[in-house]
Amino acid sequence: MAWLLCLCFSVHADGNAPDLVLKGQLSGADNHTYRSVPFTVPANVNRITVQFDYTGRDQHTTVDLGVLGPDGFHGQDGFRGWSGGSKKIFTIGQTDATPSFLPGPIRAGRWTLLLGVPNIRSGVTAQYTARIWFGHPGDPAWLPEVLNPPLRSEAGWYRGDLHMHGAHSDGSCVSQSGRQRVPCPLFLTIEAALHRGLDFIALSDHNTVSQANDLRELQPYFDNLLLIPAREITTFTGHANVFGTDEPIDFRVGSAAVPDWNALLHEVGRLHALISINHPIRPDDETCMGCGWAPSNPVDMHEVQAIEAVNGMDAMLPDSGVPFWQKLLDQGYRLTGVGGSDNHDAEKSLTLPGGVRVGTPTTVVHASALSMPAILDGIRAGHVFIDTEGTPDRFLDLTATAGSQNAQMGDALSAPRGEIVHFSLQAIAPAGAHAEVIVDGKSWQPKADLVVHGPLKQSFDWPSDGKRHWIRANVRGAGGELLLVGNPIYINEGTGQGQG
């Protein structure tokens, strides 16, 4: 029997560099045998990711793969899964795992890759390589990057919904027979998102990350729709969506463990996550306990990255989040305005033309790629507009130049007193709609025709007084209804404020 094993260690230099590389050789003598390939998991690990490959497939060599924890086949941390030969890469984490593997605690000690060899011909040798990454508490959810490659690599405007609920919290829909309401399965939310032409969605169930395990199963098949792990932190004094991590977050604001929102925000920052305050002007009473933003103590808003300016269909209602957002902009915070449907019934979203549908509103993000880190980076940067009705083709962009400086929505530039800032506005909206320019929360009329006759392209100048300002654009319909909400360009503003 010829069976060799080489343990090769590498330096963990970046998200794609494995912590451990195991190499070995199989021969014809290994046909119909099982081989154990041990490796050591160090302390403070909460995820194991394995990429496994071997030669000899052209000669009908087949190697199946499984994993055993420190207890072998039996015990609390024993058998953790078997994929056959169907997967070249898999992950096992505390909260989620690749289908055919079991999530759960990752105990330090001796683990084993279990190789099954259903076929290797006599006289044939095959080389195998197992690359192993160890995840640690606080790692971004997209590491290692080899596990989560971009769905699209090109830069562009990507359309998504950042707020929705399903079976893992209080989302419900009518069962197949129509006899009862049941927890609504995640695939219906995905189908609704595809029906609306979205590029990404964030599954934000209340205070839980159990949906992350479903995402591991569904993402490979739905490779046109990015599924972002999220949760709605739901407290007695406000709600906020957290994106980009599936690690536990203690949501008990007001308890001894989490005395105030600042403690929670600090934990979110440690996890490299993004947080957005949800529906801040909702009631905070028995009709919607804790839905409105009502912290007991002052909150350091520099640790917040976004505000849900539009929730569902509230863009024109008294409880819209737009005034709340703009008040914070006036105070000098740089916070990205986003939208979310807050859908709780994906099945109804598929069948009814009205109501709170998945994708209404749509948050449109300019990102370097369709990937979790790129979308979140685009939101952090403020390269975002909100399509309040969730259409597939409406568009809004505002850019500015001052001297040699260029800025897009979310960016900052400096302009001393007397300097002219040149703005360019582009919009696609129904005929008869019109763009409006907002300066520090007040409408400002430039010397330009902002009525939409076709694709709108207009330029205008704004004279700087050397003081701090924020300038953004909206598009309203012929009846004054708010259709598109743009994010600000900041004038004479520090580039770090409000970004957390």
N, C-alpha and C positions, 0 to 999 in steps of 0.2 A: 504494500500500500504506500503510495507516494502522496503525502499530505504535509504541506509546509505552512508555517505561520510566521509572519513578520509584523511586529508592533512598531509602527513608525510614528513618532510624535511631531507635531508642528506647533509653531507659535500662533496663538489666537490673535492675529493682527487686525482682522476686519470681519465684517459680517459673513464673508464667504470662506474664510480660512478655517478648515476643520481643526478641532482640538486633538483629534486622534485619527490615525490612519492604520487600518489593519489590512495586511496583504497575505495571501496564501495561494496554494496550488492544490488542485484536485486532479486525480488520474482515474483511469478506468477501474482501478481497484476500489474506488470509492462509490461505485454504482450501488444503489439501493442501501445507502448507509446514512446515518445522521452524524454530523460533526458539530462539536461545541467550540465556539470561538470566544473566549472570555475577554472581558475588558473591565477596567475599574472606573467607576463613577465617583468623582470626588464629592466632598461635602458642599452644601449650598447650591445644588443643582435642582432646577425645577422643570427641565425639559431635555429630552434626548432626541436628536434628529440623526437619522442614518441614511446615507446614500450608498446603495450597494449595486455593484456591477461585476460582470465576469465575462470572460472570453469563451469561445467555443460554441456559441449559439448556431453558427453555420454548420456545425457538425452534430447538431441536435442535443448538445449538452443543456441540461435544465437544472437549475439550483433554486430550491424553495427557501423561504426565510422566515424565521420567527425570533422572538425575544423572550428571555427568561430574566426575572428579577433576582435579587440575592437569595430568595427562598427556593429557587429552582422551579419545578413544576407545581409544587404545593406550598401552602402558606399564604400569609396575607399579601406578600409582595413576591409572587411567583410568576406564573405564566402570564405574559402581557400581550400575546397575540401571535398570529400566524397569517402570512399574506400569500402563501403559495409563491408562485413566481410572478405575481401580477404587478408588483410595485418596485420601482427602483429607488424611491425615496419615501420615507415615512417619519412621523414625529409622534412622540409620546410626551404629553405634558400633564400638569396637575389637573387642568380643566378640560382638556380636549386632546384628541388623538386622531391620526389617520384611520379611516375605517379598516377594520380587522385587527386593530390594536386597542388596548384599554387605557383610558386616562386614569390618573391617580398619582399619589405621592411618588416622588423619585428619591429612593433611599440610597445613600452612599454605600458603596460596597462592590462586590463582584457580580457583574451582570454578564449575560451570555447571548451572543448571536447564535441561533440554532439553525444550521444549514441542513436541509434535506436534499438528497441527490437522487431524484427519480430516474435520471438517465445521464450516463456518460459512457461513451463507447470504449471498448478495450483499445489500448494504445493511444488514447487521446489524453491530453493534459489541458486544463483550464486554469487560468489565473483569475482570482477574484480580488476586489478591493472594496473595503468598507470605510467610508469617510464618516466620522462621527463628530457632531457638534454638541456641546453642553450649554444649555441656557441657564441663566441665573436670574434671581429676582431683580426686577428693575430693567431688564432688557426690553427694548422695543419689541412689539408683537410681531414685526415682520422679519426678525432675525431667526435663523440665518437666512440671508436673502435668497439662497438657492432654493429654499422651500416655498418662497412666495415671489416668483418672477413677475414682472409687469404683464398685464394682459395685452397692453399696447405700449410700444416704446416711444411713440412720437408725442411731441408736445401738442397741446390743443385745449379746447374748451370741452370739459366733460360735465355731463348733467347727472344729478343724483338727488336722492332723498335721504336726509340725515336723521329722521325721527320716525320710528314705527314700532309696533308691538305685535307679538304673536303668542303662540302657545306657551312660551317660556315666561310670560307674565300675564297680563289681563287682556290680550287679544283673543277674540272669539268670533266664531262664524257658525252658520247653520250646517249641521252634519249632512252627509251625502243623502240620507233618506229624507231630510227636511224635518225630522221629528224633534230635534233639540239643538240647542246651542252648545258648542264644544270648543275647547282650546283650538285655535286656528293654526294648522301646520305651516311651517316655514315655506314650503315650496309654493304655496298660494301667494305669499308676499313676493317671492321671486318672479312668478308668472305675471303678477300685476305690474311689477317694475319693468319687465321686458315688454309688456303690452304698452307701457307708457314711453318706451324708447329710452330708458335710463341707462347710464353707463356704470353707476355705482349706487349702492344702498348701504346704510348703516343700521344694523339690527340692534335697537336700543331698548331691550326689555328692562323692567324695573329692578335695579340693584342686583342683577344676576348676570352671569356670563355662561350659563349652561348652554345657551344657543351656540357658543363657539364650537362645540363638538359637532353640531349639525353643519356648521359652515365648512368644517374640514371635509365632510362627505360631499357637500353640494358644489363647492367651488370648482373642482376639476371638471365637472360636467358643464356648469354654467360659465364657460370661459369667455363670454362676451359681457358679463356683468360682475363687477368687482364687489365682493361681500366684505364689508368692514366690520370687525368686532367693535361693539359699543355697548353702553348701558345707560339708562336714565337713572342717575343718582336721585333718589326720591326721599326727601326729608320733610319734616314738619314745617320748615321755613323756606322751602324753595326746591326746585328741580333743576338739574343740569345734566346734559349729555356729556359723557366721557368717551372719546374715540381713541382707538389704537392700542389698547391693552386689554388682556383678558385675565390679569392678575386680580386677586381680591382687593377691594377697597372698602374700608369701614365707613359706612354711610350714616352712622348714628350721630349726626350733628346734634350737639347739645348734651351728649353723654360725657362721662368722665374720660372715655377713650378718645373722643373727638369733640373737644369742648366748643369749637366753632367752625365756621366755614374755612377760615384760614388754615386750620390744621388739615382739613380735607384737601384743600387746594395744594398745600405743600406735598402731600402724598401723591396727588395726580402729577405734579411736576417731576417728582422723583421717578415716575414710571414713563417719562417722555411722552405723556399722553396730551391730548388736546381737550379742553373743556369749554362748553358753551352753555350759558344760562338759558333755560327754556321758558317760554311763555311768561315773561316776568310780570305782566299786568293782569294775570288771571286772578279770580277771587281767592282769598285765603281764609275760607270759612267752611262751614259744613257742606256747602255745595261743591267745593273742590279743595279739600283740606291740604294745605301745603303747596298748592299749585302756583300761587303767586310768590314773587321774590320778596321775602320779609325776614332777613337775618336779624338775630337779636343784637349782634355786635357788628361794628364796622368791618367791612370786608376789603382786603387788599386786592383791588380790581386789576392790578398789574399782573396778577397770577391767572387771570382769565383771558382767554384768547378770542372768544366769539360770543355773540348774543343772537338768540333766535328772534330775529326781528319780525318774521312772519311765521305764524303757526297755523297750519290748515288754511282756512279761508278767512282769516281775521285781518287781512291787509288794510281793509277800510273800516274796521270796527273799532269801538272805543278801547278794547283791550289788546289792540295791536302792540307789538313790542317795539315798533319804530321810534316813538317818542322816548321811550326808556333808553334805547340805544343812542339816539342823538344827544340826549342829555349827558351821557357818559362821554361822548365825543367832545362835547363842549367843555367838559372838565379836563380834557387833555389825554384821555385814554385812547389807545389805538386798538379798537376791537372790531373784528370782522362781523358784519351783518350776514346771517345765514337764514335759511328757511327749513321747515320740516313739516311733513303732513300730519304727524302724530296719529297715523292710521291705526285702528284697532280691529279692523275687519277687512282683511285682504280679499275675501271672496266677494264681498259687496263692492269693493273697488273694481273688480273685474266685470261686474254685471250692471252697475248703475252709472249713468253719465254724470250725476251730481254727487254731492256729499264729500266727505273727507277721503279723497282717493290717494292711493300711493302716488307720489310724484307731484302732488299739489300742496304747497308750491315745490318748485324745483330749485335746488341750489346749483348754480353753474360755476365751475371752478376752472381757471386756467392753470394747468399742471404740466410738468415736464413729461409725464407718462401716466398711463392708467394703472397706478399701483397705490397701495395704502400710504406709503411714505410720501409719494408725490402729491396725492390728493390732500393729505393733511398739511403738507408744506404750503400748498397753494392757498388753503384756508387760513393758515397762520399769517401768510403774507398779505391777505386781503384781496387776492386776485379773484374776485368773486362778484357775481350779480345774482339776484333772486328773480326768477320768473314766477310771479304769484299764481298764475293759472296753469303752470306746468305744461306749456306747449313744447313741441319738438323743435321749433325753429326761431323763436323770438330771440333777440340778441341786443346786448348793450355793452359798450366799452367806452371808457373815458381815459385819455392819456394826456400828458402835459410835458412841455419842455420849458426850461429856463436856462438860458446860456447853453452850456454843454451838458446840462442835466436832463435826463429823461425819466418819466415816472408813469406807471400805470396804476390802476385802482389798487389801493393798499400801500403804495409807495409814498415816500416823502422827498421833498426837494426844498432848497432854500432859495429865497428871492428877497433881496434887500429892498428897502423902500424905493419906489420909482421904477423898479424892474417890471417888465411885462412878462407875464406867464402865458404861453400859448397853449390852448387846449384844443384837442380834437375829439369829437364825439361821433360815435357810430351806433346806429340802432336799426333793428328790424322789428316792425310792429304793424298792426293793422292800419290801413289808410285812414287818415283823420286823427290818429293818435299824435301826441306831441311830447317832446322831451322837455324836462324842466331842470334847471341848475339850482342846486341848494348850496348856499354858503353859510356855514355855521348855523345850520338849522332853518335858515330863512331863504325864501325863493329870491333868486337874482336873475334878472333878465339880460342876457347878452345881446349884442347887436348881430343876431343871426336868426334865420328862419328855422325854428325847431319843430315845425309841423311835419309829420311823416307823410310824404307823397309816394314814396317808394323806399328802398334802402336809404336811410338817412346818413349823410356824411356832412358834418358841419365843423367849422373851426371858429374859435372866438378868443379874444384876448381878455385877460384879467389883470388889472394894475395892482401890484403888491404895495402894501403900506409897511412892510417889514415886520408885521406882527404875525402871530400864530393863527392859522385858519385851517379849516377842512372844507373841501369842496367835492361834491358828488352830484350824480345825475339820477333822475327817475324818468320813466316813460309812463304817461297816463293815456287812457283811452279817450275817445271822442266825448264820452260822458263824464270824464274826470276820474274814472276808476284807475287805481294804481295797478299797472301791468308789470313793470320792471323796476327793480330797486338796485341801484348801484352802490358800490362801496367808495369811501372817500379817497382822494389824494390829499396828503397832508402838506401844508405850506409852513415852512419855518418851524418844523416839529422835530424833536429828537427821535432818532430812528429806533430806539429800544423801548420806548414807553408803551406799556399796555400789552407787550408781547409775551410776557411770562417767561 
